[in-house]
Each structure stands twice: as C-alpha cells, then as structure tokens.
C-alpha cells in the first residue's frame, strides 16, 4: 500500500513567494499542498480544516506574527509540525522560533530542494536547521552565554513592547513577583541593566519583529 502524501500548508504574505513554494512542492509526488494562506490569523483559523502534517510559516506578517501563530497552531493541532521559512538569520530569531515550538528553520535563499529535505526531516521527528541557520547559531553557542528559557523569551517580548510587570503578569496569568524574578534573570543572562536596554536589545536582534509590531 502506497503511503499517503505529506500534507503541507504554506503561510506567507508575499503572493509570489507563496506561489513559488507551492509550485516547487507540487513537483513532488509524495507532497500534497493542502492550502496557501497569506497571514498568521488565517493559518490559525484554518489549521483544523486544512489538517496539515507540516506548515511552512513565515515569521514577519501583518497582524498575528509567526511566533504567536506557531504557539496557537500547536495548541489547536499539536500534530502539525511547524517549519519556519524566513529571510531573517539572526540567532535570536532562530532560537526564539524553536523555543516557541517550531521543528525547523530554513532561510528563503536555500536551494529549492532543501525545502523538501527539511519537510522530510521534520516528518521523521527530527529538528532541521539549514546551513545558514546553523552557522548563525554557532557564535551564540560558542560565547557561553546562558540561553533564555521559552518563558523568559515570552516575557522579554512583552517587556520590550513597554508593558509593565503588572500588565505582563495579567497577560500570562502569573504573579507580579514571578515576572520580577524572570525580569532579573533576563537582565542577568543578557548583561543588561535597564528596561530601555531590554527594548533596544529586542529591536537590534529582531525579537520584536516576530510579533508583527517590529521595525
């Protein structure tokens, strides 16, 4: 019995990019493109209907950004593997995407057959980083800096958008004291002493852009 094709959905707000990826994937007999949508909110709204095995997801889109969309999609349909397809190669983008549940990260300038390789890898339960993404992460690993946890990265995003400890606590349903503790740990790990410094760090390293409210 022939195995069914891998169901893939493409999410990108640039029609030419989305259509190009769709055309590439449709050349493979073992892939079925089940949907092409143009924003994170549509991806969230349609994930149950489309039931993709793999979702190729851009990070920077109007409205709901790729990071937030990843979390919500995985809550609604945990079986879907999120594969980020982005033009951004900063280590913060990559590590934050993975901490939010993405199974892989591929830069948009990779050879077309590498997208297929990435899909096959995440379908086999592996994590996939393209060569450029691996290269970008190396200096971050080599400098010995203690990485932020997923929760700390979420709180950094909130703080960098100017929200108070109280606002963050309410949004995440945790205590203000817990937010304060996380805030201290974030500053210690990043070597930053002020809230303004956290915001500057988030802007310079592309962290805010994943929210749809970035540069």
C-alpha positions in Angstrom: 0.0 0.0 0.0 1.4 3.4 -1.0 1.9 5.8 1.8 -0.3 8.9 1.6 1.4 12.2 0.6 2.6 14.6 3.3 0.0 17.3 3.7 1.7 20.8 3.5 0.3 24.2 4.1 2.2 27.4 3.1 1.8 30.6 5.0 3.4 33.8 3.6 2.1 37.3 3.0 4.0 37.7 -0.3 1.9 36.0 -3.0 4.9 35.5 -5.4 6.8 33.7 -2.6 3.9 31.6 -1.6 3.0 30.6 -5.1 6.7 29.8 -5.9 7.0 27.5 -2.9 3.6 25.9 -3.9 4.9 25.3 -7.4 8.1 23.7 -6.2 6.3 21.4 -3.7 3.7 20.3 -6.3 6.5 18.7 -8.4 6.9 16.0 -5.7 4.6 13.0 -5.8 4.8 12.5 -2.0 3.6 16.0 -1.1 0.1 17.4 -1.3 -0.2 21.2 -0.9 -3.5 21.5 1.1 -3.6 25.3 1.4 -1.8 28.6 0.8 -2.7 31.4 3.2 -1.4 34.9 3.5 -1.3 35.7 7.2 -0.9 34.2 10.6 -4.5 34.7 11.7 -5.8 32.8 8.6 -3.3 30.0 9.4 -4.7 29.7 12.9 -8.3 29.9 11.8 -7.8 27.2 9.1 -5.3 24.8 10.7 -8.1 22.4 11.8 -9.8 22.5 8.4 -6.6 22.0 6.4 -5.1 19.4 8.8 -1.5 19.8 7.5 1.3 17.5 8.6 3.7 20.3 8.0 3.1 24.1 7.9 5.7 26.3 6.2 5.4 29.5 8.1 6.9 33.0 7.6 7.7 35.0 10.7 7.0 38.6 9.7 3.4 39.0 8.6 0.8 41.7 9.2 -1.3 41.2 12.3 -0.6 38.0 14.0 3.2 37.3 13.8 4.7 33.9 13.1 5.8 33.3 16.7 2.4 33.9 18.2 0.8 31.9 15.3 3.1 29.0 16.0 2.0 28.7 19.6 -1.7 28.9 18.9 -1.5 26.5 15.9 0.3 23.9 18.1 -2.4 24.4 20.8 -5.1 23.8 18.3 -3.4 21.0 16.3 -0.3 19.6 18.1 0.2 17.0 15.3 1.2 19.8 12.9 5.0 20.3 12.5 5.9 24.0 12.1 8.8 24.7 9.7 9.8 28.4 9.7 10.7 29.7 6.3 12.2 33.2 6.7 14.7 35.7 5.3 16.0 36.5 8.8 19.1 34.7 10.0 19.7 36.3 13.4 20.3 33.8 16.2 17.6 35.3 18.3 15.0 34.8 15.5 16.1 31.2 15.2 16.3 30.2 18.8 13.1 32.0 19.7 11.2 30.2 16.9 12.5 26.9 18.1 11.6 27.7 21.7 8.0 28.5 20.6 7.6 25.0 19.2 8.9 25.2 15.6 10.6 22.0 14.4 12.9 23.6 11.9 14.2 26.8 10.4 15.0 27.3 6.8 16.2 30.6 5.1 14.4 31.6 2.0 17.6 31.7 -0.1 18.2 28.0 0.2 18.2 25.7 -2.9 14.7 24.7 -3.6 15.3 21.0 -2.9 16.4 21.8 0.6 12.8 22.8 1.5 11.8 19.2 0.6 14.7 17.9 2.7 13.5 19.9 5.7 9.9 18.7 5.3 11.1 15.1 5.2 13.3 15.6 8.3 10.6 17.1 10.5 8.2 14.4 9.3 10.7 11.8 10.6 10.7 13.6 14.0 14.0 15.4 13.5 14.8 19.1 14.1 16.0 20.7 10.9 18.2 23.8 10.6 19.5 24.8 7.2 23.3 25.5 6.9 22.8 29.3 7.2 20.8 28.9 10.4 23.3 26.6 11.9 26.1 29.0 11.1 24.2 31.9 12.6 23.7 30.0 15.9 27.3 28.9 16.3 28.7 32.2 17.7 25.8 32.3 20.2 26.6 28.8 21.4 30.4 29.4 21.5 30.2 32.6 23.6 29.0 30.5 26.6 26.0 32.8 27.2 23.3 31.2 29.2 20.3 31.0 26.8 16.9 32.4 27.8 14.1 29.8 28.5 11.0 29.9 26.4 9.1 31.7 29.2 11.9 34.3 29.6 11.7 34.9 25.8 8.0 35.4 26.0 8.4 37.8 28.9 11.2 39.7 27.1 8.8 40.2 24.1 6.2 41.6 26.5 8.6 43.9 28.3 10.2 45.1 25.2 6.8 46.4 24.0 6.7 48.7 27.0 4.3 46.6 29.2 4.6 46.9 33.0 5.3 43.9 35.3 1.6 44.1 36.3 0.4 44.0 32.6 2.7 41.1 31.8 1.5 39.2 34.9 -2.1 39.7 33.9 -1.5 38.7 30.3 0.4 35.5 31.2 -1.7 34.7 34.3 1.2 34.6 36.7 2.1 36.7 39.7 3.9 40.1 39.6 6.6 38.6 41.7 7.2 35.8 39.2 7.5 38.4 36.4 10.0 40.4 38.5 12.1 37.2 39.0 12.1 36.5 35.3 13.0 40.1 34.6 16.0 39.9 36.8 17.1 36.6 35.3 16.7 38.0 31.8 18.8 41.1 32.6 21.5 38.9 34.2 21.7 36.5 31.3 21.9 39.3 28.7 24.1 41.5 30.8 21.6 44.3 30.5 20.8 46.6 33.5 17.8 48.7 32.3 14.3 48.2 30.7 15.4 50.5 27.9 18.3 48.2 27.3 16.0 45.2 27.0 13.9 47.1 24.4 17.0 48.1 22.5 18.2 44.5 22.6 14.9 43.2 21.3 14.9 45.7 18.4 18.5 45.2 17.4 18.2 41.4 17.5 14.9 41.2 15.6 13.0 39.8 18.6 10.1 42.3 18.3 9.6 41.7 14.6 8.1 38.3 15.2 5.1 39.9 16.9 4.0 41.8 13.9 4.9 45.1 15.7 8.5 45.3 14.8 10.6 47.6 12.5 
